[in-house]
Amino acid sequence: MSYLARPRIGFFGTDAMVNPSTANNENIVHLLDYDRVQVLNPPVVEGASLPAMDNAAYREWMTSLVVYADPDTAATPSPNWQSGMPGYWNYWGDHLATFGNAQATSVWVDDQPVTRAARDPLLNAYLAFNARIVDVNPADSYGTQFVAAGFRIIGPDRDGELTELVRGVPTTSFTRWLNFFRPGGAGSFQAVIPNSTLVFVDPERAPDSDGLRALREGAADGGGLLLRWCFYGMRTSFDQMTMYDKFQRGERAMNPKIGRVVGTVGVWNGTDMISAPVGRALHQPGPPYFPADGGAHRAVTRMRVKTHEDVERVEIPGTTLNALSASSADAELVGPAMAYIDENRVVLDLGTTFPEVGGGDFSKIDFDGGVFLELLYEVGGQQRRTMIGVVDYEQGPYETYGGVVEFDFSPRSEIGQHIHDGVLQLRAWVDHRPVLLLREIGTVQVATDDQAVYLDMVPDGRGQRAKGTAALRLFRKGEPITEPLTLTVQVWRDVQTPGRVNSVNPLVLTATSLGEEKVGEFTVRVPAGGRVDVPIEVDAPACYKLRYLPPDTHADPDNPAWAVEYFSTVRALPYDDYSDVPDDQLTFDLVYREVFSYYALLYPIMGTIIPWGPANTPHDPNRVTHFAGLMLDVIDESRRGTALEMPITRELSAGKRALVRRWCRKELKI
């Protein structure tokens, strides 16, 4: 296994950026049927019928003010009424994601990490990451993916001139281990840069760097490089009222979230999971991985954060989520950790484990008695507990070492003799008493690189159906399972519920909300070795989650804890058939009405390049035809799953793709 193994470098940055378009987030007014990929016109609220709008008026309305209250407080005597826009906080977002000016902060090759550039010129090199942020369900927090365009390490060459030391294209990464108790929320991601796209600087120009040499040699012997990181502390620069003022002045203003990134670059051996961290997982000692009496009832199972709006409500006084957060003990704020045994070394991934506290100074919560890594094991039928080491979890080491902590042990020690069959746990001293924070799970781990599956509905008898598969790998204590087992798979469908209107003019309402319903359950037999393809079959276009429940789980069967459980997301796109449209009716007006208008309303940034309207914006159908060749290229099947695929949001059905392709070929006369 190569996850977190040496060699690797740590990196850190304070100006990482994500710039999603938020009109499709469905956080205020129900304006999008994402099942059928259609704008709702008029928007839908309970208790009244809103007027329909032409496209020009609709786009103006997206940046108008609406008074709303969050669903979790609207029923209280004093709901938190606030002003916002249907297009939410970043209507003009372009979906770009970067690491900003992140730099290498540590190099791990020999016995001790190097943190001074005088000892390795790879330190302080810049790590450039360019990707597109895409949500499987735009209203949900659990289906975020980064579709990468490129990755570079830029530092001094042998002569001291800045150059590309490493470049390549990472694979798509997916949200893992969300911790909503950290400022702005936090999540970890993992990708690999396969050797097929990986290029190192020519050895003649390379600096005299042990770290760079080790990465080059490790990648050559394996499959490439492994990139893991955590985004945290991501916040917008402007609130919605400020953005509203900008729009009233005619500005096409963006409002990206800026925050911090911490992570590592190591070696991928070519066989390990691409996007899923696999090791020895440590979780809070309660459901879903331990029985309810295994420890305190943890907040992670009580606090069900779903939407982007929910993430922000954790920090808004007066909301239910903020009250849950404020009432939680420090131990309940701790997120999962992953341990990896690298020969005679325990490596801890603490990327999303310990939250920060305070007013933005990014200092970790303080366990005044310290945090310890321990090993539980049995000798002669008696349970023993041995301390492996003190966990240096504070903000400084966290940022310097990429969220990783290491402990060496002797193979002849009791730790060395029992590390593989023992149980790891994190314990803290709080108010002069030991508190169990995390314990290694015995539950089977379910990992997949098919974390986001896109399907198209097709006719099936009198109805429609979409079929696919998700390839799973099952592990216990970080190793493939050795005994066959039966895995339960639940199918959950995301359901958007419109808010209820209080007033139409001006529009005052409770916000729309995202819920889920279980629509299916089945089992699959997993053989020894832990590899199985799970069939996916749905009978309606929608956004789904496949929840994986091993036989030894303690999860609530009717109440998923998506932040820490194992699942895949699925988007089944609608069956759109335009095959009966003759060529003489295949006009710009038809394609605009059926396809382009959706993006013109929800993603106005695209209209700054292609002038497809509506009428009160750049609108030139003749010029749009000049982009037919480009559109034909970016919607080609060869672009699927890449940063060059259009639309960025990956929600163009097969039928609409065929319609656009026909129109482009007609305009190009091919």
N, C-alpha and C positions, 0 to 999 in steps of 0.2 A: 504494500500500500504506500502511496506517495503523498497522501494528504498531510500537509504541514511538515513533511520531512525536510531535513537539510539537503542541499543548500536552499536558502531563500533570502529574500530581502524584505524588510518592513518599510512601509511608506505611510505618509500622513499629509493631509491638506486641510485648509480651513475655508476654501472657496469652491468646493465642489458644487455642481449645479444640476438641477433637473428642471426642465422647462416644458411641462406638458400643456396641451390645450385642455381647458377645463370645462368647456361648454357641454361635453358629453358626460360629465361626472354625476349628473342627476342628483344634485345635493340640495336644490331649493325647489324648483318647479319641475314637474314631470313633463318633459318636453321631448323625450326620446324613447321610441320603441326599439330597444337594442336587440330584441329577438328578431325582428324583421328588418332591422337597420333602416328605420324610417324616422324622420322628424315628425313629431306630433303637431299638427296644425289644425285646430287650435291646441295649445297645451292643455293638459288634463288636471283638473282639481276636483275633489269631492265637494258637492254642495252647490255647484254653479257651472255654467257653460261659459268659457271664455270666448271672445270673438276670434275668428280666423283672421290671418294676416297675409298680405302678399310677401314675397321673399324679402323685398327691401325693408318693409316695416318689421318683419320678423328679426332681421339682423339688427335693426335699431333697438328693438325690444330686448335683445340679449344683453345690452349694456345699459338698460334702464334700471331703476331702483324698485325693489320689491321688499316689503316688510314681512318677515317670517320669524317663526319660533321653531326651535329644534323639537323633534317629536318626543324626545325623552323628558321634556320639561313643559310642553305646551298644555298639559292637563293640570299643572300646578296652579295655585292662586296667582302667582306672579311669573308667567312664562318669560323666557329671556328673548323678548322681541328685539330684533336687530334688522339692519338694512343690508341688503346684498343684491347681487345681479344674477339673473338667470344664467348668464355665461360664466358666473362664478369668478374666481380670483385671477384667472389668466386666460382670457378669451383669445388672445393673440399668440399663445404659446406655439412653439415650433417642434416640440418633442425632443429637443437636444438634451443630452446628458453628458457631463464631463467630470473629470477629477479636478478641474481647475489647475492650480499650480502645485499639485501634490509632489512631494519630493521623497526620495529614499532616505530613511532615518536609521536603518540598521542593516547589517550584513551578517548572515549566519552561515559560516562555513566550518570553522574549526571549533574548538572547545568553548570559546567565549564570543558573544556577538560583538561586532565592530560597530561603533557609533561615532567615530571621528574620521573625517574625510582624509586626514593625513595618513591613515592606515589603509584606506581603500577609496580610490577616486570615484567609485560607483555611488558613494554617499553624496547626498544632495542633488543627485541626478533627478530630472523631472520625469514624472510618469503621466503621459498624455493618453487619455481614454476618450473616445468619441463614439457615442451610441445614440440610439433612439429609444425613448421610454414608451412602452406600449402596454396597455392594460387589456387583458382578455375580456373582462367585464369592466367597462369604464367607470361604473359606480362602486366597484368593490376594491378593497385594499389587498386582497390575497392573490391577485393574478397579475402582478406587475412583472414585466420582463424588460431586459435591456438587450436590444438587438444591435450588436456592435458593428461599427464601421472600421475601427482601427485602434491599435494600441502601440505606444512607443515609449521607450526609455531613452531620454535625451541627456547626454552628459559630455564631459570633456574626452576627446580622443587622446592619443599618445602625445600630441603636440599641444594639448590644452584647449583645442578648438571645440566648441559645441557641435555635436553630431548625433545622428541616430545610432545608438548602440544596439538597440533591439527594436524590431517592428514586426507586426503580425496582426491577424484579425481574430479576436476572441469569439468563441461560440456564444450563443444566446444564454443569458443568465436569468434566474427566476428568484422571486422573493422567498426567503427562508427565515424562520425564527424572528418574527416581528416582536419587538418589545415596545409597547405603547407607553411604558412608564418613563421612557427617556424623552428629553425635550424634542417635540416634533415627531416623536416616534423614531424607531431605528429598525433596520433590516439588513440581513447579510445576503451576499450574492457570491456565486462562484462560476467561473468559466475556464476553459482551457484555450491556449493558443497552439493549435496543432502544428507539427513540423511542416505540414504542407503549405502553411502561410508564414512560417517563422523565418526571419532573416536576422542574423547577427552582423555587426560591423566586421569588416575585413580584419583578420588577425593582425595584419601589418599596421593598421590604424588604431587598434584597440588599446585602451589604457592598460596599465599594469595593475589589473584588478583581480584579486582572488575570487571575488563574488561573481564577476562577469564570466571568468573562465569556468567556474563551477556550474553556472547556469547553462553555459554553452555545452559543456561536456555532458551534463545531466540530460539535457534535451536531446542531444544526439544519441545517447544510449536508450532513451525512453521514447515518449511520443510528443513532447513539446513542453510548454510551460503551463503552470496552474496559477490562475489569478483569483484571489478571494478578497472581498472587501466588505466594509460596512458603511452605509450612509447613516448619519445621525445628525441631530440638531438642525435639520433642514427647515428653513423658515422663509416666507416671502418678505420682500423688502417693503411692500405697501399693503395696507388693508384695502378692503373692497371700496370703501368710501373714497379713498385717495385715487384708486383706479377709476372710479366713476367720474371724478373730477377731470382726470386726464382724458377720458373718452369724450366728455362734454367739450373739451378744448380741441377735439379733432385728432388727438394723438392715437397712433396705433401702438399702444404701449404694451410691452411684455412685463411680466411679473414673476420671474422664475423663483424657485426656492433655492437658497444658497445655504450651505452648511458644511459639515465636516465629513471627511472620508479617512478611514484607516484600513490597512490591509497588508497583504503579503503577495509576493511573486515567488513561486518555487518551481519544482520540476514535476511534470505529469508523466507517469510511467507508461501511458498509452492504453492501459486496461481499466484503471479506476473510473468511477463515476465522473462525468464531465461537469455537471451542474449541481450535484448533491453532495454535501460533506458527509463522509462516512467514517465513523470511528466508534468510540465508546461514549454514548450520549448520556448526559447528566441533566435531570429535570427535577422540578420541585416534587417533594415527596407526597403526592396526592394524585387524584385523577388528572390526566388520562393514563398515566403510566404506573401508578401505584394505587392500592385500595384507599378508600376514603379514610380509613383509620391508620394509614401509614404515616401520617403527619398532619400538620395543620391544613385546613381547607384553604386552598390557595386562590389568590385573586385572579390568576391567569384564567381560571375556569369560570369565574364570576363575571369578569369584565369582557364583554363580547363586543369588541370594536370591529366594525365591518367597513364603513365607508370612509372616504377621504375626509368628510366632515367630522366623522367620529374621532379621527386622529387629532383634529384640532380641539374638539370638545374636551379631551382629557385635560387640557390646560385652561379651559374657560371656567372661572368660578360660577357656581350656580347650576351647573349641569350635573346630571346623574353620574356621568363617567368621571368628572372631576371629583365628585364626592367619594366615589369608590377609590379613586387614586389616593386622595388625601387621607382616607381612613385606613389605608393598607399599611401594615408594618413593613419595615425595611426588608425583611426576609421575603415578603410577598412581591416585592418589586423586581426580584432577580430573575433574569431570563435564562434560557438553556445554555449549556456549555458542551463542548465536544473534546474528548481526550483521544490522543493518538499515541500509541506506544512505538517509539522509534528506537529499536535496539534497546539500549540501557538508559532510555530517556522517556519521561512522560511529557508530552506536549499538550498544553491546554489552549483551546480556541475560546477566548472570552470576548469575541467580537460584539455580541449583543447581550452580554450577561449582566454587567453592573451598570445601573442607570446613574445619570448625573443629577445633582440637586443644586438649588440656589438659583440666582437670577441671571443665568447665562454665562457664568464663569467656567462652566464645564469642569467642575470638580466632582469626583465620584462620591456616592453616599459613603458615610463614614461608619464602619464597624469598628468601634473604638478598641475592641480587643483583638482585631485582626481577623483574617480569613485563612483557613488551613485546608490543604488537600490531604485527605486521609485514605487509607486502604483498609477495608474490612476483609477478613479472611478467617478460615477455620484451621485449627491445628488440634488434632486429637479430639475432635468433636466440640472443641471450645472456640467461641468466636473471639477474635482479637482485633484490635484497631491500632494501626501504626500511622503516625504522621509522616507524610512524604515531604512536606515543606510548607512554608508560609507563602501565600499567594500575594504577589505584588501587583495588586489590581488598580492602583491609583492612576490618575489621569496621565501623569508624566510617562510612566512605563508603558501604559496602554497605547499612547500615541507614538512612542519611540519604537516599540517592538511589534507594531502591527496588530495589537490585540492578542498577542500570544505570550504565554508564560511557559518556561521549561523547568524540569526537575530531573537531575541525574540520579541514578541509583546503581548500586553494585549488584551484579547478577547473583552474587553469593549471599546477599542479605535476605532477610525475610521478605522484604518488598520484592526483590528480584525473583524469589522462589514462588511468590503468590500473586504477582502483578497480573498474570493472565487469567487466573480463576477467581481473583478477589473482586471486590466491589469498591469503586472509587466514590468519594463523596466530598463535597465542600461544606465546611462547618465554620461558623463565625461565633465570636464571643460578643454577646450583647447583654448589657446590664449585668455583667459578671456571671452569665450563664451561657452554656453552649447552645447554639441554635443551628439546626440542620438546614442548610440552604438548598443544596442539590444533591441528588443521589443517582448513581449510575443505574440505568434501567435494565431490567432483565427481559423486557418486551422485545420482540423481534422488530427490527427497523425495516421500513419499506422505503426504498429509494427509487427514483425514476428520473431519467433525463427527458421524458415526454411529459414535462410539467404543464405545457400549454399545447393542447391538441385542437386543431381547426378542422372541422368537417363541413361538408355541404349536404343539405337535404336533397334527396332524389325521390322520384315517384316509386311507390312500392305498393302494388295492388291498388286499393282504393284510397290509400293514404300516402304518406311520405315517411322516409326513414333515412337516418345517417348512421354509417358504421365506420369504425376504426379500431385501433388498438393502442394500448400504452404498455411499453416494455418495462417490467419491474425487476428489481433485484432485492432480495431479502437477506438481511444480515442479523447476526446476534453477536454482541460485543465486538462489532466491527468486522466480523468474518462471515463469509457466506454460510447460510444455515446448512446443517449436515443431516437434518431429518426432514422428511416431507411434512407439510402442514396444509391446513385449509384456511384460506384468507377470505374474510368477508369484505365485500365491496358494496358500499352504499352510493346511490346516485342522488345528489341534491341539486335542485333547480333554483336559480336565483330569481326572486320575484320582487318587482318594484311596486310599491304602494303609494299612490298619489296622496299629497297632503290635503287637508280640509280647508276650504276657503273661509275667511272671516269677512272679507270685503273684496269686491271686484274692482272698484275704481275709487281710491287706489287699491292695488292688489295687496291684500294682507292674508297670509295663510300659514298653516304649519307646513314644514318642509316635507318633501317626499322622502321615503325611507326604503331601504333595501332589506328584504327578508329572504328566507329560504324555505323550501318544502322538499321533504324526502319523497322521491318519485319512483324509487326502485331499490332492490337489494338482491344480491346473488353471491355465490361463493365460487372460488377457483381453487383448484388443487395445485399447490406449488411443490415441485419435486426437490429433493436434496440438491444442493448447489444454489438454490434460491433464485432461479431465473424463470420468469413466466410472462407471457403476453396476455394482458387483460383485455377482453373484448369490450368495445364501447358501442352501444346501440341506443339511439334516442329517436323518438317519433315526433318531435316538434323542434323548430328552431328556437334556441335559447342559450343562455350561459349556464353551465353545469359545473359541479365539482364531483369527482370520484373520491370518496373517503375510504381509506384502506384501514381495516381493523383486524390485526392479527388475533389469534385465538387467546393469547394471554394478556390482552389489553384490559384496562379498567376504565375505558372511556364511557361516557354517557351515550348510549346508542341514539338518543334523540336530541342531543345538544352538543354539536361539534365545537371543539376548541381549535379553530383553524390555525391560530398563531403557532401552535406547537405540534399539531397532529400531521399525519402523512396523507397527502391528497394530490390529485392532478386537477387542473382546470380544463374545461372543454367548451369550445364555442361552436355550436351548430348553426351555420349560416343558412338563410332561407333558400327555397327553391324558386328562382326567378327565371322564367322562361320567356324569351323574346324571339324564339325561332320563327314565329308566325308573322313577324314584322317584315314586310317586303322592303327591298333596298330603296325604293323611291320614297318611303316614309321614314327612312333612317336619317333623320335630320338632327342638327344641333339642338333644336328645341326639345326633341324627344329625349336625347341623351342627357341634356341638362335637367329636364324634369325628373327622369328616372335615376340618375346617378350624380351628376355634377352638383346639383342644387344642395344635396345632403352635405357635401364638403364645403360648399360656399357658405352655408349657414353655420356649421359647427366648427370649421377649421379655416377661418378667414385668412390666415397666413398663406395658405395655398393660393388664394386669389391675388396675392401680390406678385406671383410669378405667372400664373395662367389667368388671363382676364375673362373669367367665365361668368361674372356677374355676382349678385343681382344688379338691377338697373341703376341703383344709386351708388354703385362701386365700379371699379374698372370693369367694363362690360363690352367686349368686342368679339363676337362670334367668329369673325373672319380671322382674327389673330389667333384665336384658340386652335383653329385648324392647323396653324403652323407648328403646334406642339404635338401633332398627331404621331409623328415618328418617335418622339421622346416617350409619349404615353404608351405606345405600342411596346417599347422596350421595357419600361419599368413595370408593366403588368404581365410581362412574360413569365411563364412558369419557372424559368431559370433564376428569376429574382426572388422566388418564394423563400421566406425565412432569412433574408438578408436585409441590411440597412438600406439597400437600393430599391426594395420592393415598395410599390405604391398601390394603394394608399399606405401611409405609415402605420395606420391603425389596424391593418390586416383584416378589414371587415368587408371586403369586396367579394360578393358571392360569385360562384362560378357562372351563373347566368348573366349577371351584370358585367363580369369580366369579358364574357363572350360578346355582349352587346357593344362595349367600348372597343373591343378588338375589331369588330365588324365595321364600326363607324370610322376608326382610324384607317383601316385598310381602304375603305371607300374614299376617304379624303386624300389618301396617298396614291389612289388609283393602282392598287396592287392586289 
